[in-house]
Amino acid sequence: MSQVVDRRLNGRNKSVVNRQRFIRRFRAQIKEAVTEAIGKRGITDLDRGEKVNIPRRDISEPVFRHGTAGRRQFTQPGNREFVTGDRIARPRGGGGGRGGGEASDSGEGMDDFVFELSREEFLDFFFDDLELPDLVKTQLATISEHKFKRAGYTQDGVPCNINVERSLKGALARRIALRAPHRARLRELSDELEQIDEDADETEEQRRARRSALEAEGVELRRRIRTIPFIDEFDLRYNHRVRQPQPTAQAVMFCLMDVSGSMDRERKDMAKRFFTLLYLFLNRNYERIEVVFIRHHTIAKEVDEDDFFYSRETGGTVVSSALKMMHDVIVDRYSSAQWNIYAAQASDGDNWHGDSPVCRELLIEKVMPCLQYFAYVEVNADERQRLWQEYERVSERYGNFAMRQIRSPADIYPVFHNLFEKKPA
């Protein structure tokens, strides 16, 4: 019997396959642990790994043992304290190795298995069931991948790309073309041989010499026909493939945050947490999505990430200023015919009394026709403000306009999940 000995050196990532198999097996337990970790840590601390405890009852392996038929009760030999029918009391403490109890001189057990998720694995579980809604436009622009497309045939290539049918057709055409003159000459020789005996001007000796010459020429022509190769290197044709750009859909997300005086520190913190989660989610799942940050009070400004989250500028509240700026940016840089446009807005709903109807008109007439999706989050509002009431009219008009309320940090993830959960096909 033959034996195969694998002497290849193990790579640095030799345990990757086993690790992925372990994660698939205990996916439910790891998912539950990740959900618990989200509630314990701040959203700004999501971008790191996590230690997961796998209960010992879940890591036990099934074992087959030989047993006897039926049900039997018996007492093992060597016992001096119990008789058949006695119940054995559970040991006090020290029985599970979990800590938190008093020392004991009896009992044994097994600790829970501690498994540490990497940053990438933790985020995979965290964003497992989330996606941007309705990313369905087909306008393509940014090139990130390529694909190979058939582009006829070529005379150069590798053996695995040989097109047999095309090569045989070429060989057949070459053989026909090369044999045609010889076959035509052979037919002429045959006619000449038949006319030799009918020629009265030649002597017998001349006819014999001429017949010999014609027959020799025929033999040479047949030899040439036989030496034409069945297939030649010239006949080979290879499948030709060209590297063609494979474009991907492009999208832009607008983040609008109210930083007016009515947005106290607690409300701003919850808004920042929502946008931090959104920003992390976008960068995690969509490499070709651009993010535009707009913060506003009485006036709106397009800022970078640091200013969006950490600038201390404040003032009154004119929400329409942010919507106008977003529309101007869309017109200037992001054509709705070429971009999938999304927007998320966070505010406490407190707006200048004459500005809320303006916001409604802006959304209905200018902004929403350009957008794929708009998510409005009202942060810790004591009661629904006039802005919410106007936005409800927008929601009735457009099905891709979503509204939710966040009253405490515990509501951030459920609201985010509800806004961006995968929709049934």
C-alpha positions as semicolon CSV with decimal commas, in nm:
position;residue;x (nm);y (nm);z (nm)
1;M;0,000;0,000;0,000
2;S;0,138;0,342;-0,098
3;Q;0,182;0,615;0,161
4;V;0,201;0,988;0,106
5;V;0,416;1,197;0,338
6;D;0,350;1,573;0,334
7;R;0,678;1,749;0,409
8;R;0,562;2,100;0,321
9;L;0,642;2,367;0,575
10;N;0,346;2,500;0,771
11;G;0,266;2,864;0,699
12;R;0,219;3,134;0,956
13;N;-0,161;3,113;0,919
14;K;-0,186;2,737;0,946
15;S;-0,470;2,754;1,200
16;V;-0,694;2,987;0,997
17;V;-0,908;2,703;0,861
18;N;-0,962;2,553;1,206
19;R;-1,047;2,896;1,346
20;Q;-1,310;2,959;1,080
21;R;-1,456;2,613;1,140
22;F;-1,478;2,687;1,512
23;I;-1,651;3,022;1,447
24;R;-1,907;2,856;1,220
25;R;-1,978;2,589;1,477
26;F;-2,035;2,829;1,768
27;R;-2,183;3,112;1,562
28;A;-2,496;3,142;1,778
29;Q;-2,298;3,171;2,102
30;I;-2,053;3,420;1,952
31;K;-2,336;3,631;1,807
32;E;-2,503;3,644;2,148
33;A;-2,177;3,745;2,313
34;V;-2,121;4,021;2,057
35;T;-2,472;4,155;2,120
36;E;-2,403;4,167;2,494
37;A;-2,069;4,340;2,434
38;I;-2,240;4,611;2,228
39;G;-2,459;4,701;2,523
40;K;-2,163;4,723;2,760
41;R;-1,923;4,934;2,557
42;G;-1,955;5,273;2,394
43;I;-2,025;5,288;2,024
44;T;-1,700;5,476;1,970
45;D;-1,519;5,170;2,108
46;L;-1,674;4,927;1,862
47;D;-1,364;4,915;1,645
48;R;-1,178;4,653;1,849
49;G;-1,200;4,283;1,927
50;E;-1,384;4,104;2,203
51;K;-1,334;3,805;2,433
52;V;-1,612;3,550;2,409
53;N;-1,686;3,286;2,669
54;I;-1,817;2,960;2,525
55;P;-2,007;2,767;2,799
56;R;-1,853;2,434;2,876
57;R;-2,181;2,257;2,802
58;D;-2,154;2,375;2,439
59;I;-1,802;2,249;2,373
60;S;-1,859;1,890;2,480
61;E;-1,807;1,636;2,205
62;P;-2,052;1,350;2,140
63;V;-1,909;1,013;2,249
64;F;-2,027;0,664;2,156
65;R;-2,002;0,395;2,426
66;H;-2,095;0,031;2,431
67;G;-2,390;-0,029;2,659
68;T;-2,624;-0,307;2,759
69;A;-2,981;-0,330;2,645
70;G;-3,261;-0,219;2,874
71;R;-3,243;-0,011;3,192
72;R;-3,018;-0,127;3,473
73;Q;-2,939;0,014;3,816
74;F;-2,633;-0,096;4,006
75;T;-2,384;0,019;4,268
76;Q;-2,018;0,037;4,174
77;P;-1,778;-0,175;4,385
78;G;-1,561;-0,004;4,644
79;N;-1,850;0,201;4,787
80;R;-1,878;0,214;5,169
81;E;-2,118;0,508;5,218
82;F;-2,420;0,455;4,990
83;V;-2,664;0,182;4,909
84;T;-2,895;0,139;4,611
85;G;-3,161;0,412;4,604
86;D;-2,963;0,681;4,793
87;R;-2,939;1,030;4,637
88;I;-2,594;1,190;4,624
89;A;-2,587;1,553;4,738
90;R;-2,429;1,819;4,517
91;P;-2,081;1,926;4,644
92;R;-2,069;2,265;4,814
93;G;-1,860;2,516;4,617
94;G;-1,549;2,443;4,419
95;G;-1,743;2,232;4,175
96;G;-1,730;2,438;3,858
97;G;-1,403;2,621;3,858
98;R;-1,591;2,948;3,798
99;G;-1,484;3,132;4,109
100;G;-1,711;3,345;4,325
101;G;-1,761;3,075;4,591
102;E;-1,592;2,953;4,906
103;A;-1,302;2,714;4,898
104;S;-1,386;2,347;4,916
105;D;-1,196;2,023;4,948
106;S;-1,419;1,839;4,700
107;G;-1,573;1,869;4,358
108;E;-1,429;1,909;4,009
109;G;-1,532;2,071;3,681
110;M;-1,420;2,267;3,377
111;D;-1,386;2,640;3,311
112;D;-1,571;2,805;3,024
113;F;-1,371;2,824;2,704
114;V;-1,248;3,179;2,638
115;F;-1,228;3,268;2,270
116;E;-1,097;3,606;2,156
117;L;-1,245;3,761;1,842
118;S;-1,025;3,982;1,630
119;R;-1,136;4,330;1,524
120;E;-1,235;4,204;1,179
121;E;-1,431;3,908;1,315
122;F;-1,610;4,125;1,572
123;L;-1,722;4,374;1,306
124;D;-1,831;4,089;1,078
125;F;-2,072;3,973;1,348
126;F;-2,177;4,327;1,436
127;F;-2,273;4,414;1,078
128;D;-2,387;4,066;0,985
129;D;-2,751;4,154;0,916
130;L;-2,722;4,518;0,810
131;E;-2,700;4,679;0,469
132;L;-2,778;5,006;0,296
133;P;-3,136;4,986;0,168
134;D;-3,220;4,957;-0,200
135;L;-2,876;5,005;-0,351
136;V;-3,012;4,915;-0,691
137;K;-2,911;5,183;-0,940
138;T;-2,703;5,054;-1,226
139;Q;-2,515;5,368;-1,327
140;L;-2,151;5,272;-1,307
141;A;-1,848;5,492;-1,268
142;T;-1,558;5,410;-1,041
143;I;-1,348;5,118;-1,162
144;S;-1,230;4,883;-0,890
145;E;-1,231;4,535;-1,045
146;H;-1,170;4,371;-1,381
147;K;-1,309;4,069;-1,559
148;F;-1,184;3,868;-1,857
149;K;-1,406;3,860;-2,165
150;R;-1,380;3,645;-2,478
151;A;-1,242;3,840;-2,773
152;G;-1,206;3,598;-3,064
153;Y;-0,894;3,389;-3,127
154;T;-0,521;3,440;-3,138
155;Q;-0,226;3,244;-3,278
156;D;-0,032;3,269;-2,951
157;G;-0,127;3,128;-2,616
158;V;-0,088;2,851;-2,362
159;P;-0,196;2,492;-2,430
160;C;-0,488;2,509;-2,186
161;N;-0,650;2,779;-2,402
162;I;-0,633;2,588;-2,732
163;N;-0,962;2,589;-2,917
164;V;-0,966;2,238;-3,069
165;E;-1,260;2,291;-3,304
166;R;-1,120;2,613;-3,447
167;S;-0,773;2,459;-3,484
168;L;-0,906;2,152;-3,670
169;K;-1,113;2,368;-3,901
170;G;-0,804;2,573;-3,984
171;A;-0,599;2,257;-4,043
172;L;-0,866;2,118;-4,276
173;A;-0,880;2,442;-4,473
174;R;-0,500;2,446;-4,504
175;R;-0,487;2,085;-4,628
176;I;-0,759;2,152;-4,885
177;A;-0,580;2,464;-5,006
178;L;-0,240;2,293;-5,035
179;R;-0,374;1,977;-5,203
180;A;-0,594;2,154;-5,458
181;P;-0,319;2,238;-5,716
182;H;-0,170;1,889;-5,692
183;R;-0,507;1,720;-5,737
184;A;-0,587;1,943;-6,034
185;R;-0,254;1,848;-6,193
186;L;-0,322;1,481;-6,128
187;R;-0,649;1,508;-6,318
188;E;-0,462;1,670;-6,609
189;L;-0,203;1,389;-6,605
190;S;-0,480;1,131;-6,615
191;D;-0,630;1,295;-6,926
192;E;-0,288;1,316;-7,094
193;L;-0,218;0,947;-7,025
194;E;-0,546;0,853;-7,192
195;Q;-0,459;1,059;-7,503
196;I;-0,108;0,918;-7,550
197;D;-0,228;0,610;-7,737
198;E;-0,446;0,823;-7,964
199;D;-0,157;1,046;-8,077
200;A;-0,048;0,913;-8,418
201;D;0,235;1,163;-8,465
202;E;0,457;0,997;-8,201
203;T;0,642;0,671;-8,226
204;E;0,595;0,390;-7,977
205;E;0,923;0,471;-7,813
206;Q;0,824;0,839;-7,774
207;R;0,485;0,745;-7,628
208;R;0,654;0,509;-7,383
209;A;0,899;0,780;-7,269
210;R;0,621;1,035;-7,235
211;R;0,403;0,793;-7,033
212;S;0,695;0,721;-6,802
213;A;0,752;1,091;-6,742
214;L;0,383;1,155;-6,670
215;E;0,364;0,859;-6,430
216;A;0,675;0,979;-6,247
217;E;0,523;1,324;-6,214
218;G;0,203;1,166;-6,075
219;V;0,401;0,970;-5,818
220;E;0,575;1,288;-5,706
221;L;0,247;1,476;-5,678
222;R;0,092;1,199;-5,466
223;R;0,401;1,200;-5,243
224;R;0,364;1,572;-5,191
225;I;-0,004;1,530;-5,102
226;R;0,084;1,262;-4,845
227;T;0,353;1,478;-4,686
228;I;0,112;1,762;-4,612
229;P;0,079;1,743;-4,229
230;F;-0,261;1,674;-4,074
231;I;-0,214;1,970;-3,838
232;D;0,060;2,230;-3,824
233;E;0,165;2,485;-3,566
234;F;0,029;2,746;-3,802
235;D;-0,321;2,595;-3,761
236;L;-0,337;2,631;-3,383
237;R;-0,584;2,885;-3,252
238;Y;-0,616;2,990;-2,888
239;N;-0,911;3,145;-2,709
240;H;-0,835;3,513;-2,668
241;R;-0,951;3,692;-2,355
242;V;-0,908;4,060;-2,282
243;R;-0,906;4,226;-1,940
244;Q;-1,214;4,444;-1,928
245;P;-1,294;4,689;-1,648
246;Q;-1,568;4,572;-1,412
247;P;-1,728;4,889;-1,274
248;T;-1,908;4,907;-0,941
249;A;-2,200;5,117;-0,826
250;Q;-2,108;5,437;-0,646
251;A;-2,295;5,608;-0,364
252;V;-2,271;5,907;-0,133
253;M;-2,407;5,946;0,220
254;F;-2,495;6,289;0,362
255;C;-2,474;6,321;0,740
256;L;-2,668;6,622;0,875
257;M;-2,642;6,705;1,247
258;D;-2,814;6,979;1,445
259;V;-2,563;7,156;1,674
260;S;-2,790;7,443;1,787
261;G;-2,826;7,563;2,146
262;S;-3,128;7,339;2,209
263;M;-2,910;7,036;2,145
264;D;-2,753;6,991;2,488
265;R;-2,450;6,779;2,557
266;E;-2,647;6,460;2,610
267;R;-2,839;6,497;2,284
268;K;-2,529;6,583;2,086
269;D;-2,356;6,281;2,235
270;M;-2,636;6,050;2,121
271;A;-2,633;6,208;1,774
272;K;-2,257;6,166;1,755
273;R;-2,290;5,804;1,858
274;F;-2,550;5,741;1,586
275;F;-2,331;5,897;1,317
276;T;-2,022;5,720;1,449
277;L;-2,203;5,390;1,411
278;L;-2,323;5,490;1,065
279;Y;-1,976;5,604;0,958
280;L;-1,817;5,284;1,084
281;F;-2,083;5,080;0,910
282;L;-2,031;5,256;0,576
283;N;-1,654;5,224;0,582
284;R;-1,684;4,861;0,680
285;N;-1,920;4,750;0,405
286;Y;-1,886;4,990;0,114
287;E;-1,542;5,087;-0,013
288;R;-1,678;5,319;-0,281
289;I;-1,913;5,531;-0,073
290;E;-1,830;5,894;-0,010
291;V;-1,947;6,064;0,310
292;V;-2,038;6,434;0,329
293;F;-2,060;6,587;0,680
294;I;-2,288;6,889;0,729
295;R;-2,346;7,050;1,070
296;H;-2,588;7,336;1,116
297;H;-2,741;7,586;1,357
298;T;-2,867;7,905;1,193
299;I;-2,623;7,843;0,909
300;A;-2,491;7,518;0,765
301;K;-2,133;7,422;0,697
302;E;-1,974;7,129;0,520
303;V;-1,696;7,010;0,751
304;D;-1,456;6,723;0,792
305;E;-1,499;6,436;1,033
306;D;-1,313;6,599;1,325
307;D;-1,511;6,923;1,307
308;F;-1,835;6,733;1,262
309;F;-1,789;6,545;1,588
310;Y;-1,580;6,776;1,802
311;S;-1,636;7,140;1,702
312;R;-1,794;7,350;1,982
313;E;-1,966;7,605;1,761
314;T;-2,338;7,654;1,835
315;G;-2,626;7,897;1,776
316;G;-2,995;7,908;1,682
317;T;-3,183;7,656;1,469
318;V;-3,262;7,684;1,099
319;V;-3,280;7,330;0,965
320;S;-3,351;7,439;0,609
321;S;-2,997;7,574;0,582
322;A;-2,861;7,218;0,597
323;L;-3,113;7,091;0,342
324;K;-3,030;7,375;0,104
325;M;-2,657;7,307;0,136
326;M;-2,711;6,936;0,075
327;H;-2,911;7,011;-0,239
328;D;-2,643;7,252;-0,363
329;V;-2,373;6,990;-0,308
330;I;-2,580;6,730;-0,495
331;V;-2,628;6,963;-0,791
332;D;-2,262;7,063;-0,790
333;R;-2,089;6,728;-0,734
334;Y;-2,328;6,433;-0,730
335;S;-2,562;6,389;-1,024
336;S;-2,862;6,178;-0,927
337;A;-2,832;6,003;-1,263
338;Q;-2,486;5,872;-1,172
339;W;-2,489;5,843;-0,792
340;N;-2,690;5,654;-0,533
341;I;-2,757;5,932;-0,281
342;Y;-2,846;5,867;0,084
343;A;-2,896;6,107;0,374
344;A;-2,923;6,075;0,752
345;Q;-3,028;6,366;0,976
346;A;-3,016;6,392;1,356
347;S;-3,193;6,671;1,544
348;D;-3,403;6,733;1,855
349;G;-3,680;6,864;1,630
350;D;-3,669;7,214;1,780
351;N;-3,669;7,448;1,483
352;W;-3,750;7,813;1,415
353;H;-4,130;7,820;1,385
354;G;-4,134;7,957;1,030
355;D;-3,868;7,722;0,896
356;S;-4,034;7,380;0,931
357;P;-4,274;7,431;0,635
358;V;-3,974;7,546;0,431
359;C;-3,798;7,220;0,516
360;R;-4,102;7,023;0,400
361;E;-4,116;7,205;0,069
362;L;-3,742;7,163;0,014
363;L;-3,761;6,791;0,075
364;I;-4,067;6,730;-0,141
365;E;-3,972;6,949;-0,436
366;K;-3,592;6,934;-0,453
367;V;-3,420;6,689;-0,219
368;M;-3,624;6,367;-0,218
369;P;-3,645;6,332;-0,599
370;C;-3,265;6,303;-0,595
371;L;-3,235;6,055;-0,305
372;Q;-3,252;5,681;-0,271
373;Y;-3,315;5,696;0,104
374;F;-3,350;5,957;0,380
375;A;-3,334;5,863;0,750
376;Y;-3,442;6,124;1,009
377;V;-3,359;6,058;1,375
378;E;-3,514;6,279;1,643
379;V;-3,293;6,274;1,951
380;N;-3,439;6,278;2,304
381;A;-3,733;6,504;2,223
382;D;-3,974;6,560;2,513
383;E;-4,261;6,585;2,268
384;R;-4,294;6,578;1,894
385;Q;-4,205;6,916;1,750
386;R;-4,338;7,099;1,447
387;L;-4,049;6,963;1,237
388;W;-4,163;6,606;1,306
389;Q;-4,515;6,693;1,198
390;E;-4,393;6,844;0,872
391;Y;-4,165;6,547;0,809
392;E;-4,461;6,313;0,854
393;R;-4,617;6,475;0,548
394;V;-4,296;6,406;0,358
395;S;-4,304;6,043;0,474
396;E;-4,659;6,006;0,344
397;R;-4,544;6,137;0,007
398;Y;-4,224;5,932;-0,024
399;G;-4,187;5,572;0,086
400;N;-3,808;5,603;0,105
401;F;-3,830;5,863;0,384
402;A;-3,791;5,701;0,730
403;M;-3,841;5,861;1,074
404;R;-3,738;5,728;1,417
405;Q;-3,690;5,861;1,770
406;I;-3,397;5,802;2,006
407;R;-3,472;5,874;2,370
408;S;-3,170;5,710;2,534
409;P;-2,834;5,561;2,431
410;A;-2,992;5,216;2,456
411;D;-3,218;5,305;2,160
412;I;-2,933;5,389;1,923
413;Y;-2,855;5,042;1,797
414;P;-3,219;4,921;1,768
415;V;-3,308;5,235;1,571
416;F;-3,000;5,200;1,352
417;H;-3,076;4,835;1,292
418;N;-3,436;4,914;1,203
419;L;-3,332;5,184;0,956
420;F;-3,068;4,978;0,778
421;E;-3,178;4,617;0,821
422;K;-3,191;4,389;0,521
423;K;-3,529;4,389;0,351
424;P;-3,686;4,062;0,233
425;A;-3,633;3,989;-0,133
